[in-house]
Amino acid sequence: MSYSYPPPQQPPQGPGPYGPPQGGGFPPQGPPPQQGWPPQGFQPRPYGGGPQGPGRRELPALGFFLGLVAAVIFFFVYAVIIEDAEDEHLVGWLGLLFGPALGFLMGLVGGRSPGMPIASALLGPVAMYFGQIMGICLLLTATSDQGTELFFEEFSHVSELWKENLVGVDILYFIGCAVLGAVAAFAGGRVGRPGPGIQQPRMY
């Protein structure tokens, strides 16, 4: 004879000692991180590249003084070269090369002053002229002392002799010395000196 009994009821289970179970056994996760650009190690420059550093100093008085000294030195050297020169065209070419060298020196030191090209255009041909006069005096005398004396005492007569032997190509040498000297002074005044209103390209 068999008896059937209902299964015993299980008592309700409370929360375990570790709290309510979590789904999947993993701790809750926060919101996913937002996507963005990685941090960069520098800040972009503003338009214009920021302030420019100071350029080369402009010293017009010093530039004119150095140009005057260079012209005096060239005067003596030029006269000695004329005394020993066998080619007349060499005399003109040396004067033509002296002009831009003098102008660049004056512009490099004097800066962008408008007086530098003008002073260079005047000093170069003047140094050429007096150098040729002194060279003629050295050719007409036996010693440099006599040539110097003739230069100061008979300058007008020697100058007339110089004019009589002047040809068209000699005039071109003087003009070229003045023009090239002014251009070189203009260019030398801008070396190492940023011009006004120049902006750098934008950097990203």
C-alpha positions as a Markdown table, in Angstrom:
| # | Residue | x | y | z |
|---|---|---|---|---|
| 1 | Met | 0.0 | 0.0 | 0.0 |
| 2 | Ser | 1.6 | 3.2 | -1.1 |
| 3 | Tyr | 1.0 | 6.7 | 0.1 |
| 4 | Ser | 1.8 | 9.8 | -1.9 |
| 5 | Tyr | 3.0 | 12.9 | -0.1 |
| 6 | Pro | 3.4 | 16.3 | -1.6 |
| 7 | Pro | 7.0 | 17.4 | -1.9 |
| 8 | Pro | 8.2 | 19.6 | 0.9 |
| 9 | Gln | 8.1 | 23.3 | 0.2 |
| 10 | Gln | 11.5 | 25.1 | 0.1 |
| 11 | Pro | 11.8 | 28.1 | 2.3 |
| 12 | Pro | 12.3 | 31.4 | 0.5 |
| 13 | Gln | 15.9 | 32.3 | 0.0 |
| 14 | Gly | 17.0 | 35.7 | 1.0 |
| 15 | Pro | 19.9 | 37.6 | -0.4 |
| 16 | Gly | 23.2 | 36.0 | 0.1 |
| 17 | Pro | 26.0 | 37.4 | 2.3 |
| 18 | Tyr | 27.5 | 39.2 | -0.7 |
| 19 | Gly | 24.4 | 41.0 | -1.8 |
| 20 | Pro | 22.2 | 40.3 | -4.8 |
| 21 | Pro | 23.8 | 38.4 | -7.6 |
| 22 | Gln | 25.0 | 40.4 | -10.5 |
| 23 | Gly | 24.3 | 39.6 | -14.1 |
| 24 | Gly | 27.1 | 37.5 | -15.6 |
| 25 | Gly | 29.2 | 37.7 | -12.5 |
| 26 | Phe | 30.9 | 40.9 | -13.8 |
| 27 | Pro | 30.9 | 44.3 | -12.1 |
| 28 | Pro | 28.7 | 47.0 | -13.7 |
| 29 | Gln | 30.4 | 49.0 | -16.4 |
| 30 | Gly | 30.1 | 52.7 | -16.8 |
| 31 | Pro | 29.2 | 54.5 | -20.1 |
| 32 | Pro | 31.6 | 53.9 | -23.0 |
| 33 | Pro | 34.4 | 56.4 | -23.4 |
| 34 | Gln | 33.8 | 59.2 | -25.9 |
| 35 | Gln | 35.8 | 59.1 | -29.0 |
| 36 | Gly | 37.9 | 62.2 | -29.8 |
| 37 | Trp | 41.2 | 63.5 | -31.0 |
| 38 | Pro | 44.2 | 62.4 | -29.0 |
| 39 | Pro | 45.8 | 65.1 | -26.8 |
| 40 | Gln | 48.5 | 67.0 | -28.7 |
| 41 | Gly | 51.7 | 68.2 | -27.3 |
| 42 | Phe | 51.5 | 71.7 | -28.8 |
| 43 | Gln | 49.0 | 74.4 | -29.3 |
| 44 | Pro | 48.4 | 75.7 | -32.9 |
| 45 | Arg | 49.9 | 79.1 | -33.6 |
| 46 | Pro | 47.7 | 82.0 | -34.3 |
| 47 | Tyr | 47.5 | 83.4 | -37.8 |
| 48 | Gly | 50.6 | 85.3 | -38.7 |
| 49 | Gly | 53.1 | 83.1 | -36.8 |
| 50 | Gly | 53.2 | 85.3 | -33.7 |
| 51 | Pro | 55.5 | 88.3 | -33.3 |
| 52 | Gln | 58.7 | 88.3 | -35.2 |
| 53 | Gly | 62.1 | 88.6 | -33.4 |
| 54 | Pro | 64.1 | 91.7 | -33.7 |
| 55 | Gly | 66.1 | 92.0 | -36.9 |
| 56 | Arg | 69.5 | 93.4 | -37.5 |
| 57 | Arg | 70.0 | 96.9 | -36.1 |
| 58 | Glu | 70.0 | 99.9 | -38.4 |
| 59 | Leu | 72.9 | 102.3 | -37.9 |
| 60 | Pro | 72.8 | 104.9 | -40.7 |
| 61 | Ala | 75.5 | 107.1 | -39.3 |
| 62 | Leu | 77.9 | 104.1 | -38.9 |
| 63 | Gly | 77.0 | 102.9 | -42.3 |
| 64 | Phe | 77.9 | 106.2 | -43.9 |
| 65 | Phe | 81.1 | 106.4 | -41.9 |
| 66 | Leu | 82.2 | 103.0 | -43.0 |
| 67 | Gly | 81.4 | 103.8 | -46.6 |
| 68 | Leu | 83.5 | 107.0 | -46.4 |
| 69 | Val | 86.4 | 105.0 | -45.0 |
| 70 | Ala | 86.1 | 102.4 | -47.7 |
| 71 | Ala | 86.0 | 105.1 | -50.4 |
| 72 | Val | 89.2 | 106.7 | -49.1 |
| 73 | Ile | 90.9 | 103.3 | -49.0 |
| 74 | Phe | 89.7 | 102.5 | -52.5 |
| 75 | Phe | 91.0 | 106.0 | -53.6 |
| 76 | Phe | 94.6 | 105.1 | -52.7 |
| 77 | Val | 94.5 | 101.5 | -53.9 |
| 78 | Tyr | 92.9 | 102.5 | -57.1 |
| 79 | Ala | 95.5 | 105.1 | -57.8 |
| 80 | Val | 98.3 | 102.6 | -57.3 |
| 81 | Ile | 96.6 | 100.0 | -59.5 |
| 82 | Ile | 96.3 | 102.7 | -62.3 |
| 83 | Glu | 100.0 | 103.4 | -62.0 |
| 84 | Asp | 100.9 | 99.8 | -62.7 |
| 85 | Ala | 98.0 | 98.8 | -64.9 |
| 86 | Glu | 98.7 | 97.9 | -68.5 |
| 87 | Asp | 95.1 | 97.4 | -69.6 |
| 88 | Glu | 93.0 | 100.6 | -69.5 |
| 89 | His | 89.7 | 98.6 | -69.4 |
| 90 | Leu | 90.9 | 97.0 | -66.1 |
| 91 | Val | 90.7 | 100.4 | -64.5 |
| 92 | Gly | 87.1 | 100.8 | -65.5 |
| 93 | Trp | 86.1 | 97.3 | -64.4 |
| 94 | Leu | 87.7 | 97.8 | -61.0 |
| 95 | Gly | 85.6 | 100.9 | -60.4 |
| 96 | Leu | 82.5 | 99.1 | -61.6 |
| 97 | Leu | 83.1 | 96.3 | -59.1 |
| 98 | Phe | 83.8 | 98.8 | -56.3 |
| 99 | Gly | 80.3 | 100.4 | -56.5 |
| 100 | Pro | 78.2 | 97.4 | -55.5 |
| 101 | Ala | 80.8 | 96.3 | -52.8 |
| 102 | Leu | 80.6 | 99.8 | -51.3 |
| 103 | Gly | 76.8 | 99.9 | -51.5 |
| 104 | Phe | 76.3 | 96.5 | -49.9 |
| 105 | Leu | 78.5 | 97.4 | -47.0 |
| 106 | Met | 76.7 | 100.6 | -46.4 |
| 107 | Gly | 73.3 | 99.0 | -46.6 |
| 108 | Leu | 74.2 | 96.1 | -44.4 |
| 109 | Val | 75.3 | 98.4 | -41.6 |
| 110 | Gly | 73.1 | 101.4 | -42.3 |
| 111 | Gly | 69.9 | 99.5 | -42.8 |
| 112 | Arg | 66.9 | 100.5 | -44.9 |
| 113 | Ser | 67.5 | 104.2 | -44.6 |
| 114 | Pro | 66.8 | 105.9 | -47.9 |
| 115 | Gly | 70.1 | 107.8 | -47.5 |
| 116 | Met | 72.2 | 104.7 | -47.9 |
| 117 | Pro | 71.5 | 104.1 | -51.7 |
| 118 | Ile | 72.0 | 107.8 | -52.4 |
| 119 | Ala | 75.2 | 108.1 | -50.5 |
| 120 | Ser | 76.6 | 104.9 | -52.1 |
| 121 | Ala | 75.7 | 106.2 | -55.6 |
| 122 | Leu | 77.7 | 109.4 | -54.8 |
| 123 | Leu | 80.7 | 108.0 | -53.0 |
| 124 | Gly | 81.5 | 105.3 | -55.5 |
| 125 | Pro | 81.9 | 107.5 | -58.6 |
| 126 | Val | 83.6 | 110.2 | -56.5 |
| 127 | Ala | 86.2 | 107.7 | -55.3 |
| 128 | Met | 86.7 | 106.6 | -58.9 |
| 129 | Tyr | 87.2 | 110.1 | -60.1 |
| 130 | Phe | 89.8 | 111.1 | -57.4 |
| 131 | Gly | 91.5 | 107.8 | -57.7 |
| 132 | Gln | 92.0 | 108.2 | -61.5 |
| 133 | Ile | 93.3 | 111.8 | -60.9 |
| 134 | Met | 95.8 | 110.5 | -58.3 |
| 135 | Gly | 96.8 | 107.7 | -60.6 |
| 136 | Ile | 97.6 | 110.1 | -63.4 |
| 137 | Cys | 99.7 | 112.2 | -61.0 |
| 138 | Leu | 101.6 | 109.1 | -60.1 |
| 139 | Leu | 102.2 | 108.3 | -63.8 |
| 140 | Leu | 103.5 | 111.8 | -64.4 |
| 141 | Thr | 106.0 | 111.8 | -61.5 |
| 142 | Ala | 108.8 | 109.5 | -60.3 |
| 143 | Thr | 107.8 | 109.1 | -56.7 |
| 144 | Ser | 104.6 | 108.9 | -54.7 |
| 145 | Asp | 105.6 | 112.1 | -52.8 |
| 146 | Gln | 105.9 | 114.0 | -56.0 |
| 147 | Gly | 102.6 | 112.5 | -57.2 |
| 148 | Thr | 100.8 | 113.6 | -54.0 |
| 149 | Glu | 102.3 | 117.1 | -54.3 |
| 150 | Leu | 101.1 | 117.3 | -57.9 |
| 151 | Phe | 97.7 | 116.1 | -56.9 |
| 152 | Phe | 97.2 | 119.0 | -54.4 |
| 153 | Glu | 99.0 | 121.8 | -56.3 |
| 154 | Glu | 98.0 | 121.1 | -59.9 |
| 155 | Phe | 94.7 | 119.4 | -59.4 |
| 156 | Ser | 92.9 | 121.6 | -62.0 |
| 157 | His | 95.5 | 121.0 | -64.7 |
| 158 | Val | 95.5 | 117.2 | -64.1 |
| 159 | Ser | 91.7 | 117.2 | -64.2 |
| 160 | Glu | 91.8 | 118.9 | -67.6 |
| 161 | Leu | 94.2 | 116.2 | -68.8 |
| 162 | Trp | 91.8 | 113.6 | -67.5 |
| 163 | Lys | 88.9 | 115.1 | -69.4 |
| 164 | Glu | 90.8 | 115.2 | -72.6 |
| 165 | Asn | 91.4 | 111.4 | -72.4 |
| 166 | Leu | 87.9 | 110.6 | -71.3 |
| 167 | Val | 85.9 | 108.4 | -73.7 |
| 168 | Gly | 82.3 | 107.1 | -73.8 |
| 169 | Val | 83.0 | 103.8 | -72.2 |
| 170 | Asp | 84.6 | 105.6 | -69.2 |
| 171 | Ile | 81.3 | 107.4 | -68.6 |
| 172 | Leu | 79.4 | 104.1 | -68.7 |
| 173 | Tyr | 81.8 | 102.8 | -66.0 |
| 174 | Phe | 80.9 | 105.8 | -63.7 |
| 175 | Ile | 77.2 | 105.4 | -64.3 |
| 176 | Gly | 77.4 | 101.7 | -63.7 |
| 177 | Cys | 79.3 | 102.2 | -60.4 |
| 178 | Ala | 76.6 | 104.6 | -59.2 |
| 179 | Val | 73.6 | 102.5 | -60.2 |
| 180 | Leu | 75.0 | 99.2 | -59.0 |
| 181 | Gly | 76.1 | 100.8 | -55.7 |
| 182 | Ala | 72.6 | 102.1 | -55.1 |
| 183 | Val | 71.0 | 98.7 | -55.9 |
| 184 | Ala | 73.5 | 96.9 | -53.7 |
| 185 | Ala | 72.8 | 99.3 | -50.8 |
| 186 | Phe | 69.1 | 98.7 | -51.2 |
| 187 | Ala | 69.6 | 95.0 | -51.1 |
| 188 | Gly | 72.1 | 95.0 | -48.2 |
| 189 | Gly | 69.7 | 97.1 | -46.1 |
| 190 | Arg | 67.2 | 94.2 | -46.1 |
| 191 | Val | 69.5 | 91.4 | -45.1 |
| 192 | Gly | 68.4 | 90.1 | -41.7 |
| 193 | Arg | 65.7 | 92.7 | -41.4 |
| 194 | Pro | 62.1 | 91.5 | -42.0 |
| 195 | Gly | 60.0 | 93.9 | -44.0 |
| 196 | Pro | 56.9 | 95.5 | -42.5 |
| 197 | Gly | 53.6 | 93.7 | -43.0 |
| 198 | Ile | 55.0 | 90.3 | -43.8 |
| 199 | Gln | 53.1 | 87.5 | -42.2 |
| 200 | Gln | 54.1 | 83.9 | -41.7 |
| 201 | Pro | 51.8 | 81.2 | -43.2 |
| 202 | Arg | 49.3 | 79.7 | -40.8 |
| 203 | Met | 50.5 | 76.7 | -38.9 |
| 204 | Tyr | 48.3 | 73.8 | -38.0 |
